[in-house]
Amino acid sequence: MIRMIASAGLLSLSASAAFAQNLPQGRYELNACSGNPYSDGVMELSGWEILFYESACTVSNPEAVRGMDGAYLYDAQCSGEGETWTARYLIMPGWDNDVVFVQEHWAGLYAYCGPVTSYQPEPPAPGGASK
C-alpha cells in the first residue's frame, strides 16, 4: 500500500515537472526585440508565470492541442492595475525561437529576446546618499 502511494506521488511529481517545461522560458517582445525592458509589448515566461508590463498571470492546467506540436492551452489567474481576472491562453512555439500567444479576440507573435531579466534595485550610493 505504501509503495502504491509513493509510486502515485512520484508519478504526479514527474507529471508536474513535465508540464512545467511546457511553458517556454524567457523574455519575449511583440514582433521584435526593442531592448526596452519597460515596453508594453514585453512578456516574460518563467515557471508557471507570465509577466507583462503592468500585469502578471499564473497559469495552470496545460492541455496539449491535438495536431499542434508544442501548443498548450492554459487557464490563467491574472492581476494588474488593482484588478483580477481569469483567462484562457494558447501558447505555442513559432518559427525562430519565438512564441505565438493567443487569447480571446487577439493573437500575437512574440520574438525571443533572451533569458528572463532579473530586476534588481540599484545598490545605495556610498555613504548612504541617494543618487
N, C-alpha and C positions, 0 to 999 in steps of 0.2 A: 504494500500500500504506500509506504513512504517513498519507495523507488518510483512508483507511478506519479506521485505528486511532484517529486523532484524532476522527473522527466518532463512533465507538463510545464513546470516552471521554466526549465531550460528552453523548451520549445517556444514559449511565449517571449522569453528574452531574446532568442535568436530571431524570432519574427519581428520584434520591435526594432532590433538593430538593423534588420534588412529594410524595414520601412523607413527608418531614419535616414538611410542612404538614398532614398528616392528623391528627396528634395535636393536639387543641385546646390552646392555651396559656393558662395562668392558674392562679389559686388557687381551689379548689373546696372546698365543705364539704358533708358528708352532710346532706341535707334542706334546711337553711337556714344562712345565714351567722350565726355567733355573735360574730365578731370576736376569738375566742381563737386566736392562732397556734399554741398548743400542744394544741389539741383533737385527740383521736384520730380525729376524723371529717374532718380536713383532708387534702386531696390536691392536690398541685401538679403540673401538667403543663408540662414545659419541654423543648423539643427532643425528644430520644428518651428522656427520663427521667420517671418517675412517683415522686414523693416522698410518703411517708406519714409519720405521726408518728414511728415507730420503725423504718422500713424504707424501702428505695429499690429501684426496678426500672429496668432498661434494656430498652426494647422494640425489637423488630426484626421484619422480615418482615411488614409490614402486608398484609393480604388484604382487599380490599373485599368486603362482604357483599352478594350479589346481591339486588336489590329493596329495599335499605335504604340510602337516600341518606345518605352521610357516615359509615356504620358500617364499622368496620375491626376485624379480628381480629388480635391481635398475639401474638408469642412474647415472653416476658419472662424475664429473668435477674434474680433478686431476692436481696437480703441484708438482714439486720437481726437485732439481738439475738444476734449471734455465729453465725447460721445462714445458709445459702444454699439457694435452691430455684428451680425453674423453674415457669412458669405460662402459661396462655393467657388473655388478657383481650380482651373485646369492649368497645370504646369507641365511643359514637355520640352525636350531638347530641340534646338534649332539646328542650323547647318554648321556653324563655325564656333562651337562652344557657347553659343548664345541660347536664350531661353524664350519660348513662346509662352505668354501669360494671358489667360482668357478668364474674364469674369462676365457677369450678365451685361449684355449690351456693349461690350468693349473687348478688344484684343490688341496686344502689342508685342513687338519683338524687342527683347532686351539684349543688348550686346554685353558680353563678358568683359569686365574692366579690371579683374584681378581678385585677390582674396578679400574677404571681409575686412573692412577697416576697423581699427580699434581707436575710438575717440578718447584719448587720454587728456585730462586737463593739463595745461602747461604748469611746470613747477613754479613755485613762488620765486620772485626775484631775490637775489642775495640781500640779506639784511632785512627781509620782510616787507620791503617796499613793493607796491604793485606797479605793474607796467602801465 
